[in-house]
Amino acid sequence: MSRSGRARGQPNSRGHRQSKREERRKRGHCIDPHGYDAGKKIKGKKRHILVDTIGLLLHALIHPADIQDRDGGILVLRTMFGKFPFLQKLFADGGYQGPQFRDAQKKALPFVDTEIVKRSDAAKGFEVLPRRWVVERTFSWLGRCRRLAKDFENLNRKALAFLHLASIRLMLRRLCNQA
């Protein structure tokens, strides 16, 4: 026995705290799961947003990246039921085409006409698509905010809150800078 009163090779009495820390791992024990999108080769979270014709945020949803775009679009449509009665036409990317999205859209928003904006097969490289650039411009505006530039948030609800704060900031700047 050593002077500390324990046999050699035995861990000290402070080792009982290590097991809880090992369960939490590096990022804490209460985080929302991250996913991996093999098509876009991204790890983390995806943002689905609904914007008006000038690019201001109407509705948003954040979920793990392993959910397909089509299924994420269905989730957005289900969560916005009855919020926008003035909505008449919905422009969507080619990733949202298919019978599943169309059926979910008719069920959630029966009076809204959906138009899928497709990229031509002959196009090579970058091509500006009609109405698609409005959403991309909104993503770039939101990407200027430091907290939204990378996936810093552990909880989806906090990431959604910062997304809403950034969109409020954009709207306020547009209102205040009208000359």
MODELLER restraints for C-alpha pairs under 7 A, 6 or more apart:
rsr = mdl.restraints
at = mdl.atoms
rsr.add(forms.Gaussian(group=physical.xy_distance, feature=features.Distance(at['CA:1:A'], at['CA:7:A']), mean=4.81, stdev=0.5))
rsr.add(forms.Gaussian(group=physical.xy_distance, feature=features.Distance(at['CA:1:A'], at['CA:8:A']), mean=6.65, stdev=0.5))
rsr.add(forms.Gaussian(group=physical.xy_distance, feature=features.Distance(at['CA:2:A'], at['CA:8:A']), mean=6.83, stdev=0.5))
rsr.add(forms.Gaussian(group=physical.xy_distance, feature=features.Distance(at['CA:31:A'], at['CA:154:A']), mean=5.01, stdev=0.5))
rsr.add(forms.Gaussian(group=physical.xy_distance, feature=features.Distance(at['CA:31:A'], at['CA:155:A']), mean=5.48, stdev=0.5))
rsr.add(forms.Gaussian(group=physical.xy_distance, feature=features.Distance(at['CA:32:A'], at['CA:154:A']), mean=6.09, stdev=0.5))
rsr.add(forms.Gaussian(group=physical.xy_distance, feature=features.Distance(at['CA:32:A'], at['CA:155:A']), mean=5.16, stdev=0.5))
rsr.add(forms.Gaussian(group=physical.xy_distance, feature=features.Distance(at['CA:32:A'], at['CA:156:A']), mean=6.37, stdev=0.5))
rsr.add(forms.Gaussian(group=physical.xy_distance, feature=features.Distance(at['CA:33:A'], at['CA:64:A']), mean=6.38, stdev=0.5))
rsr.add(forms.Gaussian(group=physical.xy_distance, feature=features.Distance(at['CA:34:A'], at['CA:43:A']), mean=6.89, stdev=0.5))
rsr.add(forms.Gaussian(group=physical.xy_distance, feature=features.Distance(at['CA:34:A'], at['CA:44:A']), mean=4.71, stdev=0.5))
rsr.add(forms.Gaussian(group=physical.xy_distance, feature=features.Distance(at['CA:34:A'], at['CA:45:A']), mean=6.08, stdev=0.5))
rsr.add(forms.Gaussian(group=physical.xy_distance, feature=features.Distance(at['CA:34:A'], at['CA:64:A']), mean=5.01, stdev=0.5))
rsr.add(forms.Gaussian(group=physical.xy_distance, feature=features.Distance(at['CA:34:A'], at['CA:65:A']), mean=6.61, stdev=0.5))
rsr.add(forms.Gaussian(group=physical.xy_distance, feature=features.Distance(at['CA:35:A'], at['CA:43:A']), mean=5.75, stdev=0.5))
rsr.add(forms.Gaussian(group=physical.xy_distance, feature=features.Distance(at['CA:35:A'], at['CA:44:A']), mean=5.35, stdev=0.5))
rsr.add(forms.Gaussian(group=physical.xy_distance, feature=features.Distance(at['CA:35:A'], at['CA:45:A']), mean=6.62, stdev=0.5))
rsr.add(forms.Gaussian(group=physical.xy_distance, feature=features.Distance(at['CA:35:A'], at['CA:64:A']), mean=4.80, stdev=0.5))
rsr.add(forms.Gaussian(group=physical.xy_distance, feature=features.Distance(at['CA:35:A'], at['CA:65:A']), mean=4.47, stdev=0.5))
rsr.add(forms.Gaussian(group=physical.xy_distance, feature=features.Distance(at['CA:35:A'], at['CA:66:A']), mean=4.57, stdev=0.5))
rsr.add(forms.Gaussian(group=physical.xy_distance, feature=features.Distance(at['CA:36:A'], at['CA:42:A']), mean=5.79, stdev=0.5))
rsr.add(forms.Gaussian(group=physical.xy_distance, feature=features.Distance(at['CA:36:A'], at['CA:43:A']), mean=4.38, stdev=0.5))
rsr.add(forms.Gaussian(group=physical.xy_distance, feature=features.Distance(at['CA:36:A'], at['CA:44:A']), mean=6.37, stdev=0.5))
rsr.add(forms.Gaussian(group=physical.xy_distance, feature=features.Distance(at['CA:36:A'], at['CA:65:A']), mean=5.25, stdev=0.5))
rsr.add(forms.Gaussian(group=physical.xy_distance, feature=features.Distance(at['CA:36:A'], at['CA:66:A']), mean=4.97, stdev=0.5))
rsr.add(forms.Gaussian(group=physical.xy_distance, feature=features.Distance(at['CA:37:A'], at['CA:43:A']), mean=6.40, stdev=0.5))
rsr.add(forms.Gaussian(group=physical.xy_distance, feature=features.Distance(at['CA:37:A'], at['CA:65:A']), mean=5.29, stdev=0.5))
rsr.add(forms.Gaussian(group=physical.xy_distance, feature=features.Distance(at['CA:37:A'], at['CA:66:A']), mean=4.97, stdev=0.5))
rsr.add(forms.Gaussian(group=physical.xy_distance, feature=features.Distance(at['CA:43:A'], at['CA:65:A']), mean=6.47, stdev=0.5))
rsr.add(forms.Gaussian(group=physical.xy_distance, feature=features.Distance(at['CA:44:A'], at['CA:64:A']), mean=6.19, stdev=0.5))
rsr.add(forms.Gaussian(group=physical.xy_distance, feature=features.Distance(at['CA:44:A'], at['CA:65:A']), mean=5.58, stdev=0.5))
rsr.add(forms.Gaussian(group=physical.xy_distance, feature=features.Distance(at['CA:44:A'], at['CA:151:A']), mean=6.83, stdev=0.5))
rsr.add(forms.Gaussian(group=physical.xy_distance, feature=features.Distance(at['CA:45:A'], at['CA:62:A']), mean=6.67, stdev=0.5))
rsr.add(forms.Gaussian(group=physical.xy_distance, feature=features.Distance(at['CA:45:A'], at['CA:63:A']), mean=5.58, stdev=0.5))
rsr.add(forms.Gaussian(group=physical.xy_distance, feature=features.Distance(at['CA:45:A'], at['CA:64:A']), mean=4.39, stdev=0.5))
rsr.add(forms.Gaussian(group=physical.xy_distance, feature=features.Distance(at['CA:45:A'], at['CA:65:A']), mean=4.57, stdev=0.5))
rsr.add(forms.Gaussian(group=physical.xy_distance, feature=features.Distance(at['CA:46:A'], at['CA:62:A']), mean=5.71, stdev=0.5))
rsr.add(forms.Gaussian(group=physical.xy_distance, feature=features.Distance(at['CA:46:A'], at['CA:63:A']), mean=5.63, stdev=0.5))
rsr.add(forms.Gaussian(group=physical.xy_distance, feature=features.Distance(at['CA:46:A'], at['CA:64:A']), mean=6.03, stdev=0.5))
rsr.add(forms.Gaussian(group=physical.xy_distance, feature=features.Distance(at['CA:46:A'], at['CA:65:A']), mean=5.10, stdev=0.5))
rsr.add(forms.Gaussian(group=physical.xy_distance, feature=features.Distance(at['CA:47:A'], at['CA:61:A']), mean=5.87, stdev=0.5))
rsr.add(forms.Gaussian(group=physical.xy_distance, feature=features.Distance(at['CA:47:A'], at['CA:62:A']), mean=4.69, stdev=0.5))
rsr.add(forms.Gaussian(group=physical.xy_distance, feature=features.Distance(at['CA:47:A'], at['CA:63:A']), mean=6.88, stdev=0.5))
rsr.add(forms.Gaussian(group=physical.xy_distance, feature=features.Distance(at['CA:48:A'], at['CA:60:A']), mean=5.59, stdev=0.5))
rsr.add(forms.Gaussian(group=physical.xy_distance, feature=features.Distance(at['CA:48:A'], at['CA:61:A']), mean=5.22, stdev=0.5))
rsr.add(forms.Gaussian(group=physical.xy_distance, feature=features.Distance(at['CA:48:A'], at['CA:62:A']), mean=6.37, stdev=0.5))
rsr.add(forms.Gaussian(group=physical.xy_distance, feature=features.Distance(at['CA:48:A'], at['CA:72:A']), mean=6.90, stdev=0.5))
rsr.add(forms.Gaussian(group=physical.xy_distance, feature=features.Distance(at['CA:48:A'], at['CA:73:A']), mean=6.95, stdev=0.5))
rsr.add(forms.Gaussian(group=physical.xy_distance, feature=features.Distance(at['CA:49:A'], at['CA:57:A']), mean=6.99, stdev=0.5))
rsr.add(forms.Gaussian(group=physical.xy_distance, feature=features.Distance(at['CA:49:A'], at['CA:59:A']), mean=5.74, stdev=0.5))
rsr.add(forms.Gaussian(group=physical.xy_distance, feature=features.Distance(at['CA:49:A'], at['CA:60:A']), mean=4.26, stdev=0.5))
rsr.add(forms.Gaussian(group=physical.xy_distance, feature=features.Distance(at['CA:49:A'], at['CA:61:A']), mean=6.46, stdev=0.5))
rsr.add(forms.Gaussian(group=physical.xy_distance, feature=features.Distance(at['CA:50:A'], at['CA:57:A']), mean=6.17, stdev=0.5))
rsr.add(forms.Gaussian(group=physical.xy_distance, feature=features.Distance(at['CA:50:A'], at['CA:58:A']), mean=5.45, stdev=0.5))
rsr.add(forms.Gaussian(group=physical.xy_distance, feature=features.Distance(at['CA:50:A'], at['CA:59:A']), mean=5.00, stdev=0.5))
rsr.add(forms.Gaussian(group=physical.xy_distance, feature=features.Distance(at['CA:50:A'], at['CA:60:A']), mean=6.15, stdev=0.5))
rsr.add(forms.Gaussian(group=physical.xy_distance, feature=features.Distance(at['CA:51:A'], at['CA:57:A']), mean=4.53, stdev=0.5))
rsr.add(forms.Gaussian(group=physical.xy_distance, feature=features.Distance(at['CA:51:A'], at['CA:58:A']), mean=5.14, stdev=0.5))
rsr.add(forms.Gaussian(group=physical.xy_distance, feature=features.Distance(at['CA:51:A'], at['CA:135:A']), mean=6.71, stdev=0.5))
rsr.add(forms.Gaussian(group=physical.xy_distance, feature=features.Distance(at['CA:52:A'], at['CA:58:A']), mean=6.68, stdev=0.5))
rsr.add(forms.Gaussian(group=physical.xy_distance, feature=features.Distance(at['CA:54:A'], at['CA:134:A']), mean=6.86, stdev=0.5))
rsr.add(forms.Gaussian(group=physical.xy_distance, feature=features.Distance(at['CA:55:A'], at['CA:134:A']), mean=5.46, stdev=0.5))
rsr.add(forms.Gaussian(group=physical.xy_distance, feature=features.Distance(at['CA:55:A'], at['CA:135:A']), mean=6.33, stdev=0.5))
rsr.add(forms.Gaussian(group=physical.xy_distance, feature=features.Distance(at['CA:55:A'], at['CA:138:A']), mean=5.55, stdev=0.5))
rsr.add(forms.Gaussian(group=physical.xy_distance, feature=features.Distance(at['CA:57:A'], at['CA:167:A']), mean=6.27, stdev=0.5))
rsr.add(forms.Gaussian(group=physical.xy_distance, feature=features.Distance(at['CA:61:A'], at['CA:76:A']), mean=6.27, stdev=0.5))
rsr.add(forms.Gaussian(group=physical.xy_distance, feature=features.Distance(at['CA:61:A'], at['CA:160:A']), mean=6.95, stdev=0.5))
rsr.add(forms.Gaussian(group=physical.xy_distance, feature=features.Distance(at['CA:62:A'], at['CA:156:A']), mean=5.99, stdev=0.5))
rsr.add(forms.Gaussian(group=physical.xy_distance, feature=features.Distance(at['CA:62:A'], at['CA:160:A']), mean=6.43, stdev=0.5))
rsr.add(forms.Gaussian(group=physical.xy_distance, feature=features.Distance(at['CA:63:A'], at['CA:156:A']), mean=6.70, stdev=0.5))
rsr.add(forms.Gaussian(group=physical.xy_distance, feature=features.Distance(at['CA:69:A'], at['CA:95:A']), mean=6.05, stdev=0.5))
rsr.add(forms.Gaussian(group=physical.xy_distance, feature=features.Distance(at['CA:69:A'], at['CA:96:A']), mean=6.41, stdev=0.5))
rsr.add(forms.Gaussian(group=physical.xy_distance, feature=features.Distance(at['CA:70:A'], at['CA:95:A']), mean=6.11, stdev=0.5))
rsr.add(forms.Gaussian(group=physical.xy_distance, feature=features.Distance(at['CA:70:A'], at['CA:96:A']), mean=4.55, stdev=0.5))
rsr.add(forms.Gaussian(group=physical.xy_distance, feature=features.Distance(at['CA:70:A'], at['CA:101:A']), mean=6.19, stdev=0.5))
rsr.add(forms.Gaussian(group=physical.xy_distance, feature=features.Distance(at['CA:73:A'], at['CA:96:A']), mean=6.85, stdev=0.5))
rsr.add(forms.Gaussian(group=physical.xy_distance, feature=features.Distance(at['CA:74:A'], at['CA:101:A']), mean=6.08, stdev=0.5))
rsr.add(forms.Gaussian(group=physical.xy_distance, feature=features.Distance(at['CA:74:A'], at['CA:104:A']), mean=6.15, stdev=0.5))
rsr.add(forms.Gaussian(group=physical.xy_distance, feature=features.Distance(at['CA:77:A'], at['CA:105:A']), mean=6.58, stdev=0.5))
rsr.add(forms.Gaussian(group=physical.xy_distance, feature=features.Distance(at['CA:77:A'], at['CA:108:A']), mean=6.21, stdev=0.5))
rsr.add(forms.Gaussian(group=physical.xy_distance, feature=features.Distance(at['CA:78:A'], at['CA:108:A']), mean=5.92, stdev=0.5))
rsr.add(forms.Gaussian(group=physical.xy_distance, feature=features.Distance(at['CA:81:A'], at['CA:108:A']), mean=6.12, stdev=0.5))
rsr.add(forms.Gaussian(group=physical.xy_distance, feature=features.Distance(at['CA:81:A'], at['CA:109:A']), mean=6.94, stdev=0.5))
rsr.add(forms.Gaussian(group=physical.xy_distance, feature=features.Distance(at['CA:87:A'], at['CA:112:A']), mean=6.61, stdev=0.5))
rsr.add(forms.Gaussian(group=physical.xy_distance, feature=features.Distance(at['CA:88:A'], at['CA:111:A']), mean=6.95, stdev=0.5))
rsr.add(forms.Gaussian(group=physical.xy_distance, feature=features.Distance(at['CA:88:A'], at['CA:112:A']), mean=4.84, stdev=0.5))
rsr.add(forms.Gaussian(group=physical.xy_distance, feature=features.Distance(at['CA:88:A'], at['CA:113:A']), mean=6.28, stdev=0.5))
rsr.add(forms.Gaussian(group=physical.xy_distance, feature=features.Distance(at['CA:89:A'], at['CA:112:A']), mean=5.43, stdev=0.5))
rsr.add(forms.Gaussian(group=physical.xy_distance, feature=features.Distance(at['CA:89:A'], at['CA:113:A']), mean=4.77, stdev=0.5))
rsr.add(forms.Gaussian(group=physical.xy_distance, feature=features.Distance(at['CA:89:A'], at['CA:114:A']), mean=5.83, stdev=0.5))
rsr.add(forms.Gaussian(group=physical.xy_distance, feature=features.Distance(at['CA:90:A'], at['CA:112:A']), mean=6.76, stdev=0.5))
rsr.add(forms.Gaussian(group=physical.xy_distance, feature=features.Distance(at['CA:90:A'], at['CA:113:A']), mean=6.08, stdev=0.5))
rsr.add(forms.Gaussian(group=physical.xy_distance, feature=features.Distance(at['CA:90:A'], at['CA:114:A']), mean=4.65, stdev=0.5))
rsr.add(forms.Gaussian(group=physical.xy_distance, feature=features.Distance(at['CA:90:A'], at['CA:115:A']), mean=6.18, stdev=0.5))
rsr.add(forms.Gaussian(group=physical.xy_distance, feature=features.Distance(at['CA:91:A'], at['CA:114:A']), mean=5.92, stdev=0.5))
rsr.add(forms.Gaussian(group=physical.xy_distance, feature=features.Distance(at['CA:91:A'], at['CA:115:A']), mean=4.97, stdev=0.5))
rsr.add(forms.Gaussian(group=physical.xy_distance, feature=features.Distance(at['CA:91:A'], at['CA:116:A']), mean=5.93, stdev=0.5))
rsr.add(forms.Gaussian(group=physical.xy_distance, feature=features.Distance(at['CA:91:A'], at['CA:117:A']), mean=6.69, stdev=0.5))
rsr.add(forms.Gaussian(group=physical.xy_distance, feature=features.Distance(at['CA:91:A'], at['CA:131:A']), mean=6.97, stdev=0.5))
rsr.add(forms.Gaussian(group=physical.xy_distance, feature=features.Distance(at['CA:92:A'], at['CA:115:A']), mean=6.24, stdev=0.5))
rsr.add(forms.Gaussian(group=physical.xy_distance, feature=features.Distance(at['CA:92:A'], at['CA:116:A']), mean=4.85, stdev=0.5))
rsr.add(forms.Gaussian(group=physical.xy_distance, feature=features.Distance(at['CA:92:A'], at['CA:117:A']), mean=5.94, stdev=0.5))
rsr.add(forms.Gaussian(group=physical.xy_distance, feature=features.Distance(at['CA:93:A'], at['CA:116:A']), mean=5.73, stdev=0.5))
rsr.add(forms.Gaussian(group=physical.xy_distance, feature=features.Distance(at['CA:93:A'], at['CA:117:A']), mean=5.29, stdev=0.5))
rsr.add(forms.Gaussian(group=physical.xy_distance, feature=features.Distance(at['CA:93:A'], at['CA:118:A']), mean=6.61, stdev=0.5))
rsr.add(forms.Gaussian(group=physical.xy_distance, feature=features.Distance(at['CA:93:A'], at['CA:132:A']), mean=6.89, stdev=0.5))
rsr.add(forms.Gaussian(group=physical.xy_distance, feature=features.Distance(at['CA:94:A'], at['CA:116:A']), mean=5.89, stdev=0.5))
rsr.add(forms.Gaussian(group=physical.xy_distance, feature=features.Distance(at['CA:94:A'], at['CA:117:A']), mean=5.90, stdev=0.5))
rsr.add(forms.Gaussian(group=physical.xy_distance, feature=features.Distance(at['CA:94:A'], at['CA:118:A']), mean=5.06, stdev=0.5))
rsr.add(forms.Gaussian(group=physical.xy_distance, feature=features.Distance(at['CA:97:A'], at['CA:116:A']), mean=6.54, stdev=0.5))
rsr.add(forms.Gaussian(group=physical.xy_distance, feature=features.Distance(at['CA:119:A'], at['CA:129:A']), mean=6.99, stdev=0.5))
rsr.add(forms.Gaussian(group=physical.xy_distance, feature=features.Distance(at['CA:142:A'], at['CA:148:A']), mean=6.68, stdev=0.5))
rsr.add(forms.Gaussian(group=physical.xy_distance, feature=features.Distance(at['CA:142:A'], at['CA:166:A']), mean=6.29, stdev=0.5))
rsr.add(forms.Gaussian(group=physical.xy_distance, feature=features.Distance(at['CA:143:A'], at['CA:149:A']), mean=4.83, stdev=0.5))
rsr.add(forms.Gaussian(group=physical.xy_distance, feature=features.Distance(at['CA:145:A'], at['CA:166:A']), mean=6.81, stdev=0.5))
rsr.add(forms.Gaussian(group=physical.xy_distance, feature=features.Distance(at['CA:153:A'], at['CA:159:A']), mean=5.62, stdev=0.5))
